[in-house]
């Protein structure tokens, strides 16, 4: 029976677009493993957000997954290719690491050329979406409509709701990681913060963890569950 290393990633900035949370990714990879008769020997979960996150040196958990796959001499499996990146250059850099990557969505037959092709299509789609957004904003401005959160009370309310939703999504995405740390015997806020920092996991704003940030996140999750 073959071995695989599982890599899961969520980004608060993209979570709503992909619709692929941690549990959905985990289930997709498990289905792939069951179908292919493979065993998941390690699972790595990365939570990141913000610009510049596609650089490998800012993805320490992915680097750890690569190292584990090299030791086990097996591929890294992701649910979808965009869980690695939508950037062609980044995918090319990963291929150069000499560690096989498999997208559960594409199947085990997808070779590096296909991975490059799908990444190029995803990158083109992202560029087109960005272009259409800029054109729509320019059209609104030309019509004399004010842009941004100060344009109207409704726009400001939408912006606040989006910020709250992002924070809630991030807290929800972080819980499997925190539960894993708790399962290892670390239960204090300070201990959990140190464990998250040691794993290279950033806060929603891209900073380091402290006891207070862990406490606030857990309180947000508990409040959301009670509501």
C-alpha positions in Angstrom: 0.0 0.0 0.0 1.4 3.4 -1.0 2.0 6.3 1.4 1.1 9.9 1.0 1.6 13.1 3.0 -1.6 15.2 3.3 -1.4 19.0 3.0 -4.4 21.2 3.9 -4.4 25.0 3.6 -7.0 27.7 4.2 -6.6 31.4 3.6 -9.1 33.8 5.1 -8.8 36.1 2.1 -9.8 33.3 -0.3 -11.9 31.0 1.8 -15.2 32.4 0.6 -14.2 32.0 -3.0 -12.9 28.5 -2.9 -15.6 27.1 -0.6 -13.1 24.5 0.4 -12.6 24.5 4.2 -10.3 22.2 6.2 -12.8 19.4 6.7 -13.8 19.4 3.1 -10.2 19.2 2.0 -9.5 16.4 4.6 -12.5 14.4 3.3 -11.4 14.8 -0.4 -7.9 13.6 0.4 -9.2 10.7 2.4 -11.5 9.7 -0.4 -8.6 9.8 -2.8 -6.4 7.7 -0.5 -9.2 5.1 -0.1 -9.8 4.9 -3.8 -6.1 4.6 -4.7 -5.4 2.2 -1.8 -2.9 4.7 -0.1 -2.2 5.4 3.5 -1.9 9.0 4.9 1.3 8.9 7.0 1.3 12.6 8.0 -1.1 15.5 7.8 0.0 19.2 7.7 -2.4 22.1 8.1 -1.5 25.6 7.2 -3.6 28.7 8.0 -2.4 31.8 6.2 -3.7 35.0 4.8 -2.6 38.3 3.2 -0.5 39.3 0.2 2.8 37.6 -0.5 1.7 34.3 1.1 2.7 32.3 -2.0 6.4 32.6 -1.2 7.6 29.3 0.1 9.6 30.9 2.9 6.2 32.3 4.2 4.7 28.8 4.1 6.6 26.9 6.8 4.1 24.2 7.1 4.3 23.4 3.4 8.1 23.3 3.8 7.6 20.8 6.6 5.3 18.7 4.5 7.9 18.6 1.7 10.6 17.5 4.2 8.3 14.8 5.6 7.5 13.6 2.0 11.2 13.4 1.2 11.8 11.3 4.3 8.9 9.0 3.6 9.7 8.9 -0.2 6.2 9.6 -1.1 4.0 12.3 -2.7 2.3 15.3 -1.1 -1.5 15.3 -1.8 -3.8 18.3 -1.8 -7.5 18.4 -2.3 -7.2 21.0 -5.1 -4.3 22.6 -6.9 -5.1 26.0 -5.6 -4.5 24.8 -2.1 -0.8 24.9 -3.2 -1.1 28.1 -5.2 -2.7 29.8 -8.1 0.6 31.2 -9.2 2.4 29.4 -12.1 5.9 30.4 -10.9 5.2 29.0 -7.4 4.0 25.7 -8.8 7.1 25.5 -11.0 9.2 26.1 -7.9 7.5 23.3 -6.1 8.0 20.9 -9.0 11.7 21.8 -8.8 11.8 20.5 -5.2 11.7 17.0 -6.7 8.8 16.0 -4.5 5.8 14.6 -6.4 2.5 16.5 -5.9 -0.9 15.1 -6.5 -4.2 17.0 -6.7 -7.0 14.7 -5.5 -9.3 16.7 -7.8 -7.1 16.0 -10.9 -6.1 12.5 -10.0 -2.8 10.7 -9.7 -2.3 10.7 -13.5 -1.8 14.5 -13.7 1.9 15.0 -14.6 3.9 18.2 -14.0 2.9 19.6 -17.4 -0.8 19.3 -16.5 -0.1 21.0 -13.1 1.6 23.9 -14.9 -1.4 24.1 -17.3 -4.0 24.2 -14.6 -2.1 26.7 -12.6 -1.7 28.9 -15.7 -5.5 28.8 -16.2 -6.2 29.6 -12.6 -3.7 32.6 -12.7 -5.4 33.9 -15.9 -8.8 33.6 -14.3 -7.6 35.6 -11.3 -6.2 38.3 -13.6 -9.5 38.6 -15.5 -11.5 38.9 -12.3 -9.2 41.6 -11.1 -9.5 43.4 -14.4 -13.3 43.3 -14.4 -13.4 44.6 -10.8 -11.2 47.6 -11.7 -13.4 48.3 -14.8 -16.6 48.2 -12.7 -15.1 50.6 -10.1 -14.0 52.9 -12.8 -17.4 52.9 -14.4 -19.1 53.7 -11.0 -16.6 56.6 -10.5 -17.3 57.9 -14.0 -21.0 58.0 -13.1 -20.3 60.2 -10.1 -20.8 57.5 -7.5 -18.6 57.6 -4.4 -16.5 54.5 -3.8 -15.1 52.9 -0.6 -16.5 52.5 2.8 -17.3 56.2 3.2 -19.6 56.3 0.1 -22.7 55.3 2.0 -23.8 53.9 5.3 -24.8 50.7 3.5 -21.4 50.3 2.0 -19.8 50.8 5.4 -22.2 48.2 7.0 -21.3 45.7 4.3 -17.5 46.3 4.9 -18.0 45.8 8.7 -20.0 42.6 8.0 -17.2 41.3 5.7 -14.6 42.0 8.3 -16.6 40.2 11.0 -17.2 37.3 8.6 -13.5 37.0 7.9 -12.6 37.0 11.6 -15.3 34.3 12.2 -14.0 32.2 9.3 -10.4 32.5 10.5 -11.4 31.5 14.1 -13.3 28.5 12.7 -10.4 27.4 10.5 -8.0 27.7 13.4 -9.9 25.4 15.7 -8.7 22.1 14.2 -5.2 23.3 14.6 -5.8 24.4 18.2 -7.6 21.2 19.0 -4.6 19.2 17.8 -2.3 21.2 20.1 -4.7 20.6 23.0 -4.7 16.9 22.2 -1.0 16.9 22.7 -1.4 18.1 26.3 -0.9 21.8 25.8 -4.0 23.6 27.1 -3.0 27.0 28.5 -3.4 30.1 26.3 0.3 30.9 26.5 1.2 27.3 25.7 -1.1 27.2 22.7 0.4 30.6 21.5 3.9 29.2 21.7 2.9 26.1 19.8 1.3 28.1 17.0 4.3 30.3 16.7 6.6 27.3 16.7 4.6 25.9 13.7 4.9 29.1 11.8 1.2 29.8 11.9 0.3 33.5 11.7 -2.6 35.4 13.2 -5.3 36.8 10.9 -3.3 40.0 10.6 -0.1 38.2 9.9 1.5 38.6 13.3 2.6 36.3 16.1 0.4 34.7 18.7 0.1 35.7 22.4 -2.0 34.4 25.2 -4.5 37.2 24.7 -4.9 36.5 20.9 -5.5 32.8 21.6 -8.0 33.7 24.3 -9.9 36.2 22.1 -10.0 33.7 19.2 -11.4 31.0 21.5 -14.0 33.4 23.0 -15.1 34.4 19.5 -15.5 30.7 18.6 -17.5 30.0 21.7 -19.7 33.0 21.3 -20.4 32.1 17.7 -21.3 28.5 18.6 -23.6 29.8 21.3 -25.5 32.2 19.1 
